[in-house]
Amino acid sequence: MLLNLGNQSSVTLFTLVGFSEYPHLQIPLFLVFLTIYMVTLLGNMGIIVVRKMNPKLDTPMYFFLSHLSFLDICYSSVFTPKLLEILIVEDRTISFRGCMTQFFFGCACVITEMFMLAVMAYDRFVAVCNPLLYTVTMSPKLCVLLVAGTYMGAGTFSLTITYSLVQLSFCEPNVIKHFGCEYSAVLSVSCSDPSLSQMVCFIISVVTETCSLLIILASYVVIVVTIIRMPSKGGLQKALSTCTSHLTTISIFHGTVLLLYCVPSSKSSWLLVKVATVLFTVLIPMLNPLIYSLRNRDVKDTVKKLVRSKLHSQST
């Protein structure tokens, strides 16, 4: 559908291709993605609830982790419901406003999570290198300020990129070769010069990725040096256990970001872009609570107590 504005035409609806080129896989993919989405919601909400229930988890690390879980719920919910919809209905359209809204929130969640992982790296740095001053350094006020800063900064960056996309003209054919409004996919259906938007996106991407990785690398370089100097094996094991889950999450997150945005935007690469986006938007939000909960005794003990109390209340 086109909306005529003087001599310029503006698309009001986009058609999402999704995985329509594989019709025999529509139902199996729907079931797989629905299962993953339900596990994602339960797992991440579980992390938030468990932190509230166990006083031992009322620490800066779990404060940041609960926000990471909240971000995973939001990010998964930005893309997955629409993905599930277009897998089972013939109408695969999305409005221009809906597309830009989806992009804004998806972009904001990615940048916020990027900054949140950097904040968590700083938290681990303080915990390992200055354990006696940890509670003083990572005060509740500082934690709130760090989290608020990540949300505000990410929102500003996302709004800037979204505004640069809105300024573009979109003409027929208005077919997005994706299951969602991912940046390169939206840009591919523009019929105006996208160089300004690309420059804005490139600058923001470099700034956010570089700042996040520099904070993470600097924190872990100092952590590694501190661990090497530790005389006791017990302290070494405890320090490693507090960092392993976070390092795993960072590796998966940034590895997928590099895979997704280092792929050339050619026709032959659209399937790879879609698969990488599925990993990023559907799979990673499910993995994060599993990575943190399976390696943490306090989390597992709280879950066991919760299950036992539920079973006990049902038996009585």
Steps between C-alpha positions, in 0.01 A plus 500: 500500500626846407419836650542784250661813641531748214756363258636251752360157581531353846436137590251448781523119505790257471477130418724274705634200311595308814573137417229476232751351255483184712121433522544146633691637801243762608320288762815331641673840527191645670505223761875531558494880535189491719669251735818708515298816565309340788826371652650848458213667683495242781878494541552874509196569717629222726833682545316820599270316744783295653701815569202652681447185709855431617667771717841352407439613143435861597841602367615730218582204275145362519354849477671534161410141408131565567515797263678281243212252533249783458681610183494143365124483558451832322733421211347158438150648519584769243561246221372155594120564510510648148721213384248250638215689335646503149581128525133404528302776323497598135499874573867579565469879496618748760419871504771760450447628855500146636824427314674811630371432852628143485838621377526769770431263790714222351793738449455649849502153660818399315691814597373487859608137534839589353548770765356277773760232428770768529354613835498138618866468398582802716303341783706179471818710491411665833389168653823320412756779534353690797285248689527679836371826348246335270184592690625856553612554139196337340249691710126477420506860376787429258329184374179690426694777325691248285180322396316828434794618291493187283127539429522874429809470281359208302166675455672811364718304257205287384281806447774661291536197270121458473460868407759456223294208363172692517649773280551252214249442219362150449345398169355190338581215519464535877618147580739456794704182459491428870262402779539836673613857452874441529712797387660359184170342393308828534779690326484263203145615410585871507489686172691807622866556580568314829856628547411740787309230689783252440756750630289568812455128563870430440617773738261395777584131449875567520464724806274263694684181407845653561405653836335179617788275394767734639333503843463121489858438383653746748300347786598145415866580438522633856292203626736250332806674647338496845405131468856404397636670812258320733690266734211273598324257265171560677508869416601418144205263451253746653625782279477284188147380589373858533629590154439188291124553450548864407781419254282233337216748455736765358653253253160388367358853482790679332582198281147506358512880455820468296351210299183697427654835405817382327300306242483682166145605411467297181212285384693181573555606860136570599449148633814531714381842624162353596659202677740728687208724600310195627800414717517858624131568563362156585775269624735726701222637727421138591863407567591783740290381800621143441865612494467690828267265688668168417835621636369673811430307819290775664269520198462122482433474875233771481329326206505167688345661808234664285413169330490316834273763656263478202492121517449509875211748472335284232536182708342666804 
